[in-house]
């Protein structure tokens, strides 16, 4: 809790933290080694940036969608720095 009732400052007005999202700077070709390979690349970039936590790549296929791979946040989504991206899952994927 950062002690205020403002959104978009790393802590929501209700004192919850949104899930964090980032875009990698390197680009990758289509063969990422499946979900586990894509997740490993994403985690490696997060580790290199000392972000902490567990990270997954935004990838899906005809068998498993992002909606099934990710835990849908009830506290919103935010970039690492700056304003929030979405208040909930529906806002993120619309």
DSSP file (Angstrom, degrees, kcal/mol; ACC not computed):
  #  RESIDUE AA STRUCTURE BP1 BP2  ACC     N-H-->O    O-->H-N    N-H-->O    O-->H-N    TCO  KAPPA ALPHA  PHI   PSI    X-CA   Y-CA   Z-CA
    1    1 A X              0   0    0      0, 0.0    16,-0.0     0, 0.0    10,-0.0   0.000 360.0 360.0 360.0 129.4    0.0    0.0    0.0
    2    2 A X        -     0   0    0      2,-0.2     3,-0.1     0, 0.0     9,-0.0   0.371 360.0-112.3 -96.1   5.5    1.4    3.3   -1.0
    3    3 A X  S    S+     0   0    0      1,-0.2     2,-0.3     2,-0.0     0, 0.0   0.577  82.3  87.2  83.6  10.4   -0.8    5.3    1.3
    4    4 A X  S    S-     0   0    0      2,-0.1    -1,-0.2     8,-0.1    -2,-0.2  -0.841  74.9-123.3-134.0 175.4   -3.0    7.2   -1.2
    5    5 A X        +     0   0    0     -2,-0.3     2,-0.3    -3,-0.1     8,-0.2  -0.111  68.4 120.4-109.8  34.0   -6.2    6.6   -3.1
    6    6 A X        -     0   0    0      6,-0.2     3,-0.3     5,-0.1     5,-0.2  -0.752  51.9-141.6-100.0 145.1   -4.8    7.1   -6.6
    7    7 A X  S    S+     0   0    0     -2,-0.3     5,-0.1     5,-0.2    -2,-0.0  -0.512  78.3  37.7 -89.3 169.1   -4.8    4.7   -9.4
    8    8 A X  S    S+     0   0    0     -2,-0.2    -1,-0.2     1,-0.1    74,-0.1   0.690  84.4 100.5  66.9  23.2   -1.9    4.2  -11.9
    9    9 A X  S    S-     0   0    0      2,-0.5    -1,-0.1    -3,-0.3    74,-0.1   0.071 110.2 -80.8-122.8  24.9    0.9    4.7   -9.4
   10   10 A X  S    S+     0   0    0     72,-0.2     2,-0.3     6,-0.0     8,-0.1   0.200 117.9  61.4  98.0 -15.5    1.9    1.1   -8.8
   11   11 A X  S    S-     0   0    0     -5,-0.2    -2,-0.5     6,-0.1     6,-0.2  -0.981  83.4-124.7-143.1 128.4   -1.0    0.4   -6.4
   12   12 A X    >   -     0   0    0      4,-3.4     3,-2.3    -2,-0.3    -5,-0.2  -0.217  33.9-101.5 -69.1 164.1   -4.7    0.8   -7.2
   13   13 A X  T 3  S+     0   0    0      1,-0.3    -1,-0.1    -8,-0.2    -6,-0.1   0.766 124.5  56.9 -58.5 -25.9   -6.9    3.0   -5.1
   14   14 A X  T 3  S-     0   0    0      2,-0.1    -1,-0.3    -9,-0.0     3,-0.1   0.174 122.5-106.5 -92.7  18.8   -8.2   -0.1   -3.3
   15   15 A X  S <  S+     0   0    0     -3,-2.3     2,-0.3     1,-0.2    -2,-0.1   0.751  79.9 125.9  66.1  27.8   -4.6   -1.0   -2.3
   16   16 A X        -     0   0    0     59,-0.1    -4,-3.4    -4,-0.1     2,-0.5  -0.856  57.0-128.1-110.9 153.0   -4.2   -3.9   -4.7
   17   17 A X        -     0   0    0     -2,-0.3    -6,-0.1    -6,-0.2    58,-0.1  -0.847  21.3-131.2-100.2 133.8   -1.4   -4.2   -7.2
   18   18 A X        -     0   0    0     -2,-0.5    59,-0.3    -8,-0.1     2,-0.2  -0.364  33.3 -92.7 -74.1 160.8   -2.3   -4.9  -10.8
   19   19 A X  E     -a   77   0A   0     57,-2.6    59,-2.7    -2,-0.1     2,-0.3  -0.540  46.5-125.9 -68.6 141.0   -0.6   -7.7  -12.8
   20   20 A X  E     -a   78   0A   0     57,-0.2     2,-0.3    -2,-0.2    59,-0.2  -0.668  26.6-171.8 -93.4 146.4    2.4   -6.3  -14.6
   21   21 A X  E     +a   79   0A   0     57,-2.1    59,-0.7    -2,-0.3     2,-0.3  -0.957   5.2 176.1-132.8 152.2    3.0   -6.6  -18.3
   22   22 A X        -     0   0    0     -2,-0.3     2,-0.4    57,-0.2    24,-0.1  -0.981  25.3-129.2-150.3 161.8    5.9   -5.8  -20.6
   23   23 A X        -     0   0    0     -2,-0.3     2,-0.1     2,-0.0    -2,-0.0  -0.944  30.6-122.5-111.4 132.6    7.0   -6.1  -24.2
   24   24 A X        -     0   0    0     -2,-0.4    18,-0.0     1,-0.1    22,-0.0  -0.436   7.5-142.5 -72.8 148.4   10.3   -7.6  -25.0
   25   25 A X  S    S+     0   0    0     -2,-0.1    -1,-0.1     2,-0.1     2,-0.1   0.863  81.8  73.5 -79.4 -36.8   12.8   -5.6  -27.0
   26   26 A X  S    S-     0   0    0      1,-0.0     2,-0.3    -3,-0.0    -2,-0.1  -0.453  78.9-135.4 -72.5 152.3   14.2   -8.5  -29.0
   27   27 A X        -     0   0    0     -2,-0.1     2,-0.3     0, 0.0    -2,-0.1  -0.789  16.6-154.4-103.4 154.1   12.0  -10.0  -31.7
   28   28 A X        -     0   0    0     -2,-0.3     4,-0.1     2,-0.0     2,-0.1  -0.945  12.5-123.9-128.6 147.6   11.5  -13.7  -32.2
   29   29 A X        -     0   0    0     -2,-0.3    -1,-0.0     2,-0.2     0, 0.0  -0.283  44.0 -89.9 -79.5 174.0   10.6  -15.8  -35.2
   30   30 A X  S    S+     0   0    0      1,-0.1     2,-1.4    -2,-0.1     3,-0.1   0.768 108.3  78.2 -61.7 -31.7    7.6  -18.2  -35.1
   31   31 A X        +     0   0    0      1,-0.2    -2,-0.2     2,-0.1    -1,-0.1  -0.651  48.4 153.5 -86.4  94.2    9.3  -21.3  -33.8
   32   32 A X        -     0   0    0     -2,-1.4    -1,-0.2    -4,-0.1     9,-0.2   0.449  68.8 -97.6 -98.1  -2.7    9.6  -20.5  -30.1
   33   33 A X     >  -     0   0    0      4,-0.2     4,-1.5    -3,-0.1     3,-0.2   0.809  69.9 -73.9  88.1  33.2    9.7  -24.1  -28.9
   34   34 A X  H  > S-     0   0    0      1,-0.2     4,-2.4     2,-0.2     5,-0.2  -0.187  81.6 -43.8  73.5-171.0    6.0  -24.3  -28.0
   35   35 A X  H  > S+     0   0    0      1,-0.2     4,-3.0     2,-0.2    22,-0.3   0.907 140.4  51.8 -61.0 -42.6    4.5  -22.6  -25.0
   36   36 A X  H  > S+     0   0    0      1,-0.2     4,-2.1     2,-0.2    -1,-0.2   0.889 110.6  48.0 -65.7 -37.9    7.3  -23.7  -22.7
   37   37 A X  H  X S+     0   0    0     -4,-1.5     4,-2.0     2,-0.2    -1,-0.2   0.912 113.6  47.1 -66.6 -42.4    9.9  -22.3  -25.0
   38   38 A X  H  X S+     0   0    0     -4,-2.4     4,-2.3     1,-0.2    -2,-0.2   0.917 113.1  48.9 -64.6 -43.5    8.0  -19.0  -25.4
   39   39 A X  H  X S+     0   0    0     -4,-3.0     4,-3.0     1,-0.2    -1,-0.2   0.889 109.2  53.3 -63.2 -38.5    7.5  -18.8  -21.6
   40   40 A X  H  X S+     0   0    0     -4,-2.1     4,-2.4    -5,-0.2    -1,-0.2   0.897 109.3  48.4 -64.0 -40.4   11.2  -19.5  -21.0
   41   41 A X  H  X S+     0   0    0     -4,-2.0     4,-1.9     2,-0.2    -2,-0.2   0.915 113.4  47.4 -64.7 -42.7   12.2  -16.6  -23.4
   42   42 A X  H  X S+     0   0    0     -4,-2.3     4,-2.3     2,-0.2    -2,-0.2   0.930 112.8  48.1 -63.4 -46.6    9.8  -14.3  -21.6
   43   43 A X  H  X S+     0   0    0     -4,-3.0     4,-2.8    12,-0.3    -2,-0.2   0.888 109.0  54.3 -62.6 -39.3   11.0  -15.4  -18.2
   44   44 A X  H  X S+     0   0    0     -4,-2.4     4,-2.4     2,-0.2    -1,-0.2   0.900 109.0  47.8 -62.4 -41.2   14.7  -14.9  -19.3
   45   45 A X  H  X S+     0   0    0     -4,-1.9     4,-1.5     2,-0.2    -1,-0.2   0.903 112.8  48.9 -66.4 -40.5   13.9  -11.3  -20.4
   46   46 A X  H  <>S+     0   0    0     -4,-2.3     5,-2.6     2,-0.2     6,-0.3   0.913 112.1  48.8 -64.3 -42.0   12.1  -10.6  -17.1
   47   47 A X  H ><5S+     0   0    0     -4,-2.8     3,-1.6     1,-0.2    -2,-0.2   0.910 107.7  54.3 -63.0 -41.9   15.1  -12.1  -15.2
   48   48 A X  H 3<5S+     0   0    0     -4,-2.4    -1,-0.2     1,-0.3    -2,-0.2   0.825 111.2  46.0 -61.9 -30.8   17.5  -10.0  -17.2
   49   49 A X  T 3<5S-     0   0    0     -4,-1.5    -1,-0.3    -5,-0.1    -2,-0.2   0.369 112.2-122.9 -91.6   4.2   15.6   -6.9  -16.2
   50   50 A X  T < 5 +     0   0    0     -3,-1.6    -3,-0.2    -4,-0.2    -2,-0.1   0.888  61.3 147.1  56.2  43.6   15.4   -8.0  -12.5
   51   51 A X      < -     0   0    0     -5,-2.6    -4,-0.1    -6,-0.1    -1,-0.1   0.715  40.8-150.1 -81.6 -20.7   11.6   -7.9  -12.5
   52   52 A X        +     0   0    0     -6,-0.3    -1,-0.1     1,-0.2    -3,-0.0   0.090  50.0  65.1  70.2 167.0   11.1  -10.8  -10.1
   53   53 A X  S    S-     0   0    0      2,-0.0     2,-0.4    -6,-0.0    -1,-0.2  -0.117  90.5 -56.4  80.4-176.9    8.1  -13.1  -10.2
   54   54 A X        -     0   0    0     -8,-0.0     2,-0.3     2,-0.0   -11,-0.0  -0.871  51.8-167.9-106.5 137.1    6.9  -15.6  -12.8
   55   55 A X        -     0   0    0     -2,-0.4     2,-0.3   -16,-0.1   -12,-0.3  -0.937   7.2-163.0-128.8 146.9    6.2  -14.5  -16.3
   56   56 A X        -     0   0    0     -2,-0.3     2,-0.2   -14,-0.1   -17,-0.1  -0.952  23.8-116.3-127.2 149.0    4.4  -16.0  -19.3
   57   57 A X        -     0   0    0     -2,-0.3     2,-1.7   -22,-0.3   -18,-0.1  -0.573  28.2-116.6 -81.0 146.2    4.5  -15.2  -23.0
   58   58 A X        +     0   0    0     -2,-0.2     2,-0.3   -20,-0.1    -1,-0.1  -0.617  69.2 128.1 -83.1  80.6    1.4  -14.0  -24.7
   59   59 A X        +     0   0    0     -2,-1.7     2,-0.3     6,-0.1    10,-0.1  -0.963  26.8 165.3-134.9 151.9    1.1  -16.9  -27.2
   60   60 A X        -     0   0    0     -2,-0.3     2,-0.2     5,-0.1     5,-0.2  -0.953  11.1-167.2-153.2 170.9   -1.7  -19.3  -28.0
   61   61 A X        -     0   0    0      3,-2.1     5,-0.0    -2,-0.3    -2,-0.0  -0.774  51.8 -72.1-145.7-166.2   -2.6  -21.9  -30.6
   62   62 A X  S    S+     0   0    0     -2,-0.2     3,-0.1     1,-0.2    -2,-0.0   0.637 129.0  43.6 -72.0 -12.2   -5.7  -23.8  -31.7
   63   63 A X  S    S+     0   0    0      1,-0.3     2,-0.5     0, 0.0    -1,-0.2   0.841 121.4  25.9 -97.7 -43.9   -5.4  -26.0  -28.6
   64   64 A X  S    S-     0   0    0      3,-0.0    -3,-2.1     4,-0.0    -1,-0.3  -0.977  70.1-158.9-131.7 120.8   -4.7  -23.6  -25.7
   65   65 A X    >>  -     0   0    0     -2,-0.5     4,-1.6    -5,-0.2     3,-0.7  -0.486  33.2-110.3 -93.5 165.1   -5.6  -20.0  -25.7
   66   66 A X  H 3> S+     0   0    0      1,-0.2     4,-2.5     2,-0.2    -1,-0.1   0.886 119.1  60.7 -58.9 -39.1   -4.2  -17.1  -23.7
   67   67 A X  H 34 S+     0   0    0      1,-0.2    -1,-0.2     2,-0.2     5,-0.2   0.818 110.2  41.3 -59.8 -30.1   -7.4  -17.0  -21.7
   68   68 A X  H <4 S+     0   0    0     -3,-0.7    -1,-0.2     1,-0.1    -2,-0.2   0.724 116.1  49.2 -88.1 -23.7   -6.8  -20.6  -20.6
   69   69 A X  H  < S+     0   0    0     -4,-1.6     2,-0.2   -10,-0.1    -2,-0.2   0.815 104.4  63.7 -83.8 -32.2   -3.0  -20.1  -20.0
   70   70 A X  S  < S-     0   0    0     -4,-2.5     2,-0.7    -5,-0.2    -5,-0.0  -0.632  80.7-120.6 -99.5 150.2   -3.2  -17.0  -17.9
   71   71 A X        -     0   0    0     -2,-0.2     2,-0.4     1,-0.0    -3,-0.1  -0.806  38.2-127.1 -81.3 120.7   -4.6  -16.3  -14.5
   72   72 A X        -     0   0    0     -2,-0.7     2,-0.2    -5,-0.2    -5,-0.0  -0.573  23.8-128.0 -77.6 126.3   -7.1  -13.5  -15.2
   73   73 A X        -     0   0    0     -2,-0.4    16,-0.7     1,-0.1     3,-0.1  -0.474  22.2-170.1 -79.2 139.1   -6.5  -10.6  -12.9
   74   74 A X  S    S+     0   0    0     -2,-0.2    -1,-0.1    14,-0.1     3,-0.1   0.376  89.6  57.8 -98.8  -0.3   -9.3   -9.0  -10.8
   75   75 A X  S    S-     0   0    0      1,-0.3    13,-0.1   -58,-0.1    -1,-0.1   0.275 109.0-113.6-113.9   8.9   -6.9   -6.1   -9.9
   76   76 A X        -     0   0    0    -58,-0.2   -57,-2.6    -3,-0.1     2,-0.4  -0.269  27.2 -82.4  91.9-176.8   -6.1   -4.9  -13.4
   77   77 A X  E     -aB  19  86A   0      9,-2.8     8,-2.8   -59,-0.3     9,-1.5  -0.991  39.0-178.6-135.7 137.9   -3.1   -4.8  -15.6
   78   78 A X  E     -aB  20  84A   0    -59,-2.7   -57,-2.1    -2,-0.4     6,-0.2  -0.989  27.6-118.0-140.3 145.1   -0.3   -2.2  -15.7
   79   79 A X  E     -a   21   0A   0      4,-1.0   -57,-0.2    -2,-0.3     3,-0.1  -0.294  42.3-104.3 -67.1 166.4    2.9   -1.5  -17.6
   80   80 A X  S    S+     0   0    0    -59,-0.7     2,-0.4     1,-0.2    -1,-0.1   0.866 109.5  20.0 -63.6 -35.0    6.1   -1.6  -15.5
   81   81 A X  S    S+     0   0    0      2,-0.1    -1,-0.2   -71,-0.0     2,-0.2  -1.000 115.0  19.7-134.6 131.9    6.2    2.2  -15.6
   82   82 A X  S    S-     0   0    0     -2,-0.4   -72,-0.2    -3,-0.1    -3,-0.0  -0.596  95.2 -14.7 110.1-170.4    3.3    4.4  -16.3
   83   83 A X  S    S-     0   0    0     -2,-0.2    -4,-1.0     1,-0.1    -2,-0.1  -0.100  75.0 -86.9 -70.0 165.4   -0.5    4.2  -16.3
   84   84 A X  E     -B   78   0A   0     -6,-0.2    -6,-0.3     1,-0.1    -1,-0.1  -0.281  24.6-149.4 -67.6 157.2   -2.6    1.1  -16.1
   85   85 A X  E    S-     0   0A   0     -8,-2.8     2,-0.3     1,-0.4    -7,-0.2   0.827  74.7  -5.1 -93.6 -42.9   -3.5   -0.7  -19.4
   86   86 A X  E     -B   77   0A   0     -9,-1.5    -9,-2.8     1,-0.1    -1,-0.4  -0.994  50.8-136.5-155.3 149.3   -6.8   -2.2  -18.3
   87   87 A X  S    S-     0   0    0     -2,-0.3     2,-0.3   -11,-0.2   -11,-0.1   0.706  88.7  -5.8 -79.7 -21.1   -9.0   -2.5  -15.2
   88   88 A X  S  > S-     0   0    0    -13,-0.1     4,-1.6   -12,-0.1   -14,-0.1  -0.927  84.8 -80.7-160.3 179.7   -9.8   -6.2  -15.8
   89   89 A X  H  > S+     0   0    0    -16,-0.7     4,-2.2    -2,-0.3     5,-0.2   0.905 123.1  55.0 -60.4 -44.5   -9.4   -9.1  -18.2
   90   90 A X  H  > S+     0   0    0      1,-0.2     4,-0.9     2,-0.2    -1,-0.2   0.899 109.3  48.1 -58.3 -41.1  -12.2   -7.9  -20.5
   91   91 A X  H  4 S+     0   0    0      1,-0.2    -1,-0.2     2,-0.2    -2,-0.2   0.826 109.9  53.4 -68.3 -31.4  -10.6   -4.5  -20.9
   92   92 A X  H  < S+     0   0    0     -4,-1.6    -2,-0.2     1,-0.2    -1,-0.2   0.892 115.0  37.6 -69.8 -40.4   -7.2   -6.2  -21.7
   93   93 A X  H  <        0   0    0     -4,-2.2    -1,-0.2     1,-0.2    -2,-0.2   0.458 360.0 360.0 -97.0  -0.1   -8.5   -8.4  -24.5
   94   94 A X     <        0   0    0     -4,-0.9    -1,-0.2    -5,-0.2    -2,-0.1   0.519 360.0 360.0 -82.5 360.0  -11.0   -6.0  -26.1
